[in-house]
Amino acid sequence: MAERALHQFTEGAYIGDAVSDQVFAIQRWLHDLGFASEVYAERIQPELTGRVRPARDYRPGPGESCLIHHHAVGSEIAERLMAIGLPQLLIYHNITPPEFFAFTDPILATHLHKGRRQLEAMRPNTLLALGDSGYNARELAALGYDKTGVLPIVLDESQFRAPLNETLAAECAAARPLVLFVGRFAPNKRQEDLLKLHHCLRRILPTARLALVGNTDFTDYVAWLRALAGDLGLGDDAVRITGHVSHRDMITYYRRADVYVSMSEHEGFGKPLIESMYCGLPVVAYASTAVPDTLGEAGILFHRKDFEGLAELIAALLADEPLRRRVIARQTGRVRAFLEPQVRRQWEAHLQSAGLLPGGAGQ
């Protein structure tokens, strides 16, 4: 009898990437359930060679009745899987609206348009479509997917047990408070609004610093942000643009910052939100797209970008220790929904509903 196989396909596999981390967690769960499960990708970070196989090498085997496809951008993977024709279990991580990049990165905008066209084209051959947030699941339903569900991004607690970078921790403590945002530098993340907010916050708290952590490959946008910071009078003592940092440094920022603030106008999930909550960092976030789904009743959501009013709110949160403790306590409760036991139970229930585990439809 052929071994049951359930392989995963993703456009790219990278260390520290939220989608890739989810792929590897699911692979481990599938192995525990007795499935053969390989990961295939078009683009593979060299350090993952051997752990992830090139998509071009895939050939359907006798034990396969379904494939798992992670979709977040226009890709050759989607075309390849549609040509193969096996039914798929789609995991949708959202596609940033191309409008954010129409003038700044038209090539990326083209790939995003392609991804949205592919999302519609894949619908007839999809057994079950899962969004990693309620926002994404609602988008799938609006596109006509009739069997949908939610599978949140899982938070791996073991990744947060690493020792801190004590040198960096001391730097973080040198001038307080420290405001943190984590995310690649891109127009939808609205780092420029964080700079404007920080300009207002420094009027109330002159020693406040802002750390912007994330990939800086979008060099034109980063250069514009640096110029804007200069125009706002925010020097190196006020704003740090770190670029990509090590995992140890990332944990250090989460553990040593005073507040996490997001001005992002498009999030498919927002993994830094749950990482901040897990690390006991109070979250203040613009209530856009998936952010309310991810935070639930936790954190502090705002619906209007009143920079001066928000600066006063953040200053009050930092000064009022009982309020800060209440916010953190509610966040600690919320983050349990993203820990492995809970998310794994949801995953196995979805496999059952798709008829891929005993007890599900068709079994």
Disulfide bonds with the S-S distance in Angstrom:
none
